[in-house]
Amino acid sequence: MDQPNTPLSSAPSSWAGRWLWGQHSRLVFWIALAGLVLDQASKLWLLHSFNLAQAGPVAVLPVLDIVLVWNRGISYGLFQQDGDLGRWILAIGTVAATIGLWIWSVRAETLFLAFALALIVGGAIGNGIDRLAYGAVVDFVHFHVGTFSWYVFNLADVWIVAGVAGLLYDGIKSGPNKAAK
């Protein structure tokens, strides 16, 4: 008896399906979804239940504060956009990059590489949702030691950085011969 062709049962036979579904699809889907849910849940809780905008900064540790920052740009506040045009350009760029990363991840040669790419996909979608919903990304974690202050970030940023670190590790581990192929 044939099973229905659902997102989690088998690979689609269409041309688009072959591009968007591969050997690591289930892993990528669940890891990206977990990252997305954790990111969005933390932001929604801080914005609406904890009401961080009204509560103001909260010192969690001597080197860690929870603060509310609306990032209208990308990482490290680059490409700050106050208008709708910039917001939509960044949103469209995020969608395009996420699709590309998804295709790469489901076709990855190793589980490790697929996992690293799934983290980036989940983080990118999380920040993309913020950009569409609020016009900016919700950042809230602030590390600081003495006069040193790290940029304010969120869980989606953590997933993206961890995924990029995984890509770098995979690239170094694979060696230069694999890159030449």
Buried (B, 14 or more C-beta within 10 A) or exposed (E): EEEEEEEEEBBBEEEEEEBBBBBBBBBBBEBBBBBBEBBBEBBEEBBEEBEBEEEEEBEEEEEBBBBBBEBBBBBEBEEEBEEEEBBBEBBEBBBEBBEEBBBBBBBBEEEBBBBBBBBBBBBBBBBBBBBBEBBBBBBBBBBEEEEEEEBBBBBBBBBBBBBBEBBEEBEEEBEEEEEEE
